[in-house]
Amino acid sequence: MRRLLLLTLLLAGCGREVRQTPLPSQAYVWQRAWTPAVSAAVSAAKFEALHVLAAEFSLKNGKPGLTVITPDWQALRDSDRPVGAVLRVHASVGKGGWNDALTQEMQRLCADTVSRFKASGVRLTELQLDYDCAESRLPDYAKLLGALHTDVPICITALPAWLRHDSARKLLGLSPGYVLQVHSLHLPKHGGLTGLMDMDETRAAVRRAVEIGVPFRVALPTYSCVVEFEDDGRVRDVHGEDMPAGLALSGRKYAVLDSDAYALSELMAEWRSHASNIMQAVIWYRLPVTGDRLNWPPGLLPRVAAGEKLKRGWTASVRPVKEGHHEIVLKQEGDAPDDLPHEVIVSWQGGDVTGCDGLRGYAVQTHAAGRLVLWLGQPARFGRVKPGEQIVAGWLRLADGAGAGITAKIFR
């Protein structure tokens, strides 16, 4: 009877594949300048493998343009991790097709990169091409990939949109473990919150990849993006790796798109138990480094990768500044960067305020005797707040004798 009950419970969960092997985590190292902080993060990295940006290939005025990145070889050796060298190929290169000259240039770049990494004593296990090929050019990309040869495997990144095309099957089959890149800009509408991933789209893309049947890895984001807009709504610029020195956003239209550590931790817990064994690993973009303003804190990624349940925690308080004047303070006490609360309600015993205002994107929605409501009108303008940080969301001034029992509560 016990076996029958166990079988019944197992059958009730049918439809979800039980993963038979571990789901490893790898990480991209995408920095172009290897500062001491980058080197320290690489040396201490405990991921299964590191994938290092090695060069960028573009087309400028019809001529190939090449930027070569020199990593800290000693840090890579100290990490004692298998290393993949990544070539970022801009879409401009293959826009008009891959002629013989461009193909030969690409072959030289592949060969030179492999030689450079091997000569530096790192454990190079693959060469990865990060090329956002137009969907109409996928057959050309397959032809290019078939013409490239090195003494390490050549893998490619792939976009979810490719998976709709029959031509993608041949292309993906040429890559031993292609990387499905599910993060991209999901721009906000009407001031609402968005991010770098849509979970429903991600799950749908992974299901399609499983149906295709070619082994793959999935690239997930840890970073944030600041997107600037023109007055007509077009994208003006995207800052995803660092903020330019002196850039002032206060007078510009912009949105901050973040990676949701809470949602990604839940996704990893799900995948570690039920992802298809065709999914070989997750590659995180990018390895967190101390001082990186557009990335998670360094200690967070291992917890998310392990699928830990992360604690959320916002608190609100009202602190007196001077007689009758109070500040409304929000503190982030969760485990990961989190969205600002949408609403803050302040209550007290006594009459109405004699003055009040919101700060940091908050505005006064209503106020009356004993009650003040602050509302975050455009949450997309504010990135997630890191654990331990606090902000002043607004202030209020009360008449003499009012303010007994003043408290603040938040609503997400």
DOPAMI-72467 format. One record per residue (C-alpha): residue number from 1; x, y, z. Coordinates in steps of 0.25 Angstrom, whole numbers, plus 2048, in hexadecimal, padded with zeros to 3 digits. Layout:
    i    X    Y    Z
  NUM    X    Y    Z
...
END
This chain:
    i    X    Y    Z
    1  800  800  800
    2  80B  80A  803
    3  812  807  7F5
    4  804  809  7EF
    5  802  816  7F6
    6  810  81B  7F2
    7  80D  817  7E4
    8  800  81F  7E4
    9  807  82B  7EA
   10  812  82A  7DF
   11  808  829  7D4
   12  800  835  7D9
   13  80D  83D  7D6
   14  80E  838  7C8
   15  810  842  7BD
   16  81D  847  7C4
   17  82A  840  7C1
   18  832  83D  7CD
   19  840  841  7CB
   20  84A  836  7CC
   21  857  83E  7CC
   22  85C  84A  7D3
   23  85A  858  7CD
   24  867  85F  7CD
   25  869  86E  7CD
   26  874  875  7C5
   27  876  884  7C3
   28  87A  88E  7B9
   29  886  898  7BC
   30  882  8A3  7B2
   31  88B  8AF  7B7
   32  894  8B5  7AD
   33  89D  8BB  7B8
   34  8A2  8B1  7C2
   35  8A3  8B9  7CF
   36  8A9  8B3  7DC
   37  89A  8B1  7E0
   38  897  8A9  7D3
   39  8A4  8A1  7D5
   40  8A0  89E  7E3
   41  892  899  7E0
   42  897  890  7D5
   43  8A2  88A  7DE
   44  897  887  7E8
   45  88C  882  7DF
   46  887  874  7E2
   47  87E  872  7D6
   48  880  866  7CD
   49  886  86F  7C2
   50  889  87D  7BE
   51  886  883  7B0
   52  88F  88F  7AE
   53  88D  89A  7A4
   54  899  899  79B
   55  896  8A2  78F
   56  88C  8AA  788
   57  88A  8AA  778
   58  883  8B5  771
   59  882  8BB  763
   60  885  8CA  763
   61  884  8D1  755
   62  884  8C4  74E
   63  891  8BF  755
   64  893  8B5  760
   65  895  8BC  76E
   66  89B  8B3  779
   67  89C  8B6  788
   68  8A5  8AC  78F
   69  8A3  8AA  79F
   70  8AF  8A6  7A7
   71  8AA  89E  7B3
   72  8B2  89D  7C0
   73  8B8  88F  7BC
   74  8BD  88D  7CA
   75  8AF  88F  7D0
   76  8AA  885  7C6
   77  8B4  87B  7CA
   78  8B2  87D  7D9
   79  8A3  87A  7D7
   80  8A6  86C  7D2
   81  899  86C  7CA
   82  897  868  7BC
   83  897  874  7B3
   84  88F  878  7A7
   85  894  883  79E
   86  888  88C  798
   87  889  893  78B
   88  87E  89E  78B
   89  87A  8A0  77C
   90  872  8AC  779
   91  866  8AA  770
   92  86C  8B4  767
   93  876  8AA  762
   94  86D  8A0  75C
   95  862  8AA  758
   96  865  8A9  749
   97  869  89A  74A
   98  876  893  74D
   99  87F  894  740
  100  88D  88D  73F
  101  895  899  745
  102  88C  89A  751
  103  88C  88B  753
  104  89B  88B  752
  105  89C  896  75C
  106  893  88F  766
  107  89B  882  765
  108  8A8  88A  768
  109  8A1  890  774
  110  89D  883  779
  111  8AB  87C  777
  112  8B2  888  77D
  113  8A9  888  789
  114  8AB  87A  78C
  115  8BA  87B  78B
  116  8BA  887  794
  117  8B2  880  79F
  118  8BA  873  79E
  119  8C7  87A  79E
  120  8C3  881  7AB
  121  8C2  874  7B2
  122  8B3  874  7B5
  123  8AA  868  7B3
  124  8A3  86C  7A6
  125  897  862  7A4
  126  88F  86A  799
  127  88E  876  790
  128  880  87D  791
  129  87A  886  786
  130  871  890  78B
  131  86A  895  77E
  132  85C  89A  77E
  133  859  895  770
  134  84D  89A  768
  135  843  88F  767
  136  843  891  758
  137  852  88E  758
  138  852  881  760
  139  856  878  754
  140  862  882  752
  141  866  880  760
  142  865  871  75F
  143  86E  872  752
  144  878  87B  75A
  145  878  872  766
  146  87B  866  75D
  147  887  86D  757
  148  88E  870  765
  149  897  866  76B
  150  8A0  867  778
  151  8A5  85C  781
  152  89B  85F  78C
  153  88C  85E  78A
  154  885  86A  784
  155  877  86D  78B
  156  86D  878  788
  157  863  881  78F
  158  855  880  78A
  159  848  889  78B
  160  83B  884  78F
  161  835  889  782
  162  83E  880  77A
  163  837  874  77F
  164  82B  876  776
  165  833  874  76A
  166  836  866  763
  167  844  86C  75F
  168  847  86D  76E
  169  848  85E  770
  170  853  85C  766
  171  85B  868  76C
  172  859  864  77B
  173  85D  856  777
  174  86B  85B  773
  175  86D  861  781
  176  870  857  78C
  177  868  85D  797
  178  863  86A  792
  179  85F  875  79C
  180  850  87A  79C
  181  851  888  7A0
  182  843  88C  7A6
  183  846  899  7AC
  184  844  8A6  7A4
  185  83D  8B4  7A5
  186  82F  8B3  7A9
  187  82C  8C2  7A9
  188  821  8C8  7B2
  189  814  8CD  7AD
  190  80C  8D8  7B4
  191  817  8D9  7BF
  192  815  8CB  7C4
  193  820  8C1  7C8
  194  826  8B8  7BF
  195  834  8B1  7BF
  196  83E  8A9  7B7
  197  836  89C  7B7
  198  828  898  7B5
  199  826  88B  7BD
  200  81B  886  7B4
  201  823  889  7A7
  202  82F  882  7AE
  203  827  875  7B1
  204  821  875  7A3
  205  82F  876  79C
  206  835  86B  7A5
  207  829  862  7A2
  208  82C  865  793
  209  83B  862  794
  210  838  855  79B
  211  82E  851  790
  212  839  854  786
  213  842  84A  78D
  214  850  850  78C
  215  857  851  799
  216  858  860  79E
  217  85B  869  7A9
  218  853  875  7AE
  219  859  883  7B0
  220  852  88A  7BC
  221  854  899  7C0
  222  85A  89F  7CD
  223  85C  8AD  7C8
  224  854  8BA  7C7
  225  852  8C3  7BB
  226  84F  8D2  7BA
  227  847  8D5  7AE
  228  847  8E4  7A9
  229  83B  8E8  7A0
  230  83A  8F3  796
  231  82E  8FD  798
  232  826  8F5  78D
  233  828  8E8  795
  234  833  8E2  78C
  235  83F  8DB  794
  236  84B  8E5  794
  237  855  8DD  79C
  238  857  8D1  7A4
  239  860  8CF  7B0
  240  862  8C1  7B4
  241  870  8BF  7B8
  242  873  8CD  7BF
  243  86E  8DB  7C1
  244  876  8E5  7BA
  245  87D  8EF  7C3
  246  875  8FC  7C5
  247  868  8F6  7BF
  248  85D  8FE  7C5
  249  84F  8F7  7C3
  250  847  901  7CB
  251  843  909  7BF
  252  841  8FD  7B5
  253  837  8F3  7B2
  254  83C  8E5  7B6
  255  838  8D8  7BC
  256  840  8CE  7C5
  257  83F  8BF  7C1
  258  844  8B5  7CC
  259  846  8A7  7CD
  260  83C  8A1  7D8
  261  844  898  7E1
  262  838  893  7E8
  263  831  88E  7DC
  264  83E  889  7D6
  265  840  881  7E3
  266  833  87B  7E2
  267  835  877  7D4
  268  842  871  7D7
  269  83C  868  7E2
  270  832  864  7D8
  271  83C  861  7CD
  272  845  859  7D7
  273  83A  850  7DA
  274  833  84F  7CD
  275  83B  855  7C1
  276  83D  84B  7B5
  277  84A  844  7B5
  278  84C  84B  7A7
  279  84F  858  7AF
  280  85E  856  7B2
  281  860  862  7BB
  282  85D  871  7BE
  283  866  87C  7BB
  284  865  889  7C3
  285  867  896  7BC
  286  86F  89B  7C3
  287  879  898  7CE
  288  876  8A1  7D9
  289  882  8AA  7DD
  290  883  8B3  7E9
  291  880  8C2  7E5
  292  878  8BE  7D9
  293  86C  8C8  7DA
  294  864  8C0  7CF
  295  865  8B2  7D5
  296  861  8AA  7E1
  297  869  8AA  7EE
  298  874  89F  7EC
  299  86F  896  7F7
  300  861  895  7F1
  301  863  88D  7E4
  302  867  880  7EB
  303  85B  880  7F3
  304  852  883  7E7
  305  859  878  7DF
  306  856  86E  7EA
  307  848  871  7EA
  308  847  876  7F8
  309  83A  87D  7FD
  310  83E  88B  7FF
  311  837  894  80A
  312  830  8A1  806
  313  830  8AC  810
  314  82C  8BB  810
  315  829  8C3  81C
  316  824  8D1  81D
  317  826  8DB  829
  318  823  8E9  82C
  319  82E  8F1  833
  320  82D  8FF  838
  321  837  909  833
  322  833  915  83A
  323  827  91A  842
  324  81B  916  839
  325  823  911  82D
  326  824  902  82A
  327  82B  8FA  81F
  328  825  8ED  81A
  329  831  8E3  819
  330  830  8D6  811
  331  83B  8CB  814
  332  83E  8BF  80B
  333  841  8B3  814
  334  83F  8A8  80A
  335  849  89E  805
  336  84A  8A4  7F7
  337  848  8B1  7EF
  338  839  8B4  7EF
  339  82F  8BD  7E9
  340  82A  8CA  7F1
  341  81D  8C8  7F7
  342  812  8CE  7EF
  343  80A  8D4  7FB
  344  80D  8DA  808
  345  803  8DD  812
  346  806  8E6  81F
  347  7FC  8E7  82A
  348  7FB  8EF  837
  349  7F2  8F5  841
  350  7EE  903  83F
  351  7EB  90D  834
  352  7EF  90E  825
  353  7FD  912  821
  354  802  920  820
  355  80C  91C  815
  356  810  90F  80E
  357  817  90A  801
  358  81D  8FD  7FB
  359  82B  8FB  7F7
  360  833  8F1  7EF
  361  827  8EF  7E5
  362  81C  8EF  7EF
  363  811  8F9  7EF
  364  806  8FC  7F9
  365  7F9  8F5  7F4
  366  7F0  8F9  7FF
  367  7F1  8FF  80D
  368  7E6  902  818
  369  7E5  902  827
  370  7EE  8F7  82C
  371  7F2  8F1  81F
  372  7FC  8F4  813
  373  7FE  8EB  807
  374  80A  8EB  7FE
  375  80A  8E4  7F0
  376  815  8E0  7E7
  377  810  8E5  7DA
  378  81B  8E1  7D0
  379  822  8D5  7D6
  380  82A  8D2  7C9
  381  833  8DE  7CC
  382  838  8D8  7D9
  383  841  8CB  7D9
  384  840  8C1  7E4
  385  846  8C5  7F1
  386  851  8BD  7F7
  387  850  8B6  805
  388  853  8BF  811
  389  850  8CC  809
  390  846  8D6  80E
  391  83F  8E2  807
  392  837  8EE  80B
  393  82A  8EC  804
  394  824  8F9  809
  395  821  903  814
  396  815  909  81C
  397  814  914  825
  398  809  914  830
  399  803  91E  839
  400  807  91F  848
  401  801  914  850
  402  7FE  90B  844
  403  806  8FF  840
  404  804  8F5  84C
  405  805  8E7  848
  406  80B  8EA  83A
  407  80E  8DE  832
  408  811  8DA  823
  409  80D  8CD  81C
  410  811  8C9  80E
  411  809  8C2  803
  412  80F  8BB  7F7
END
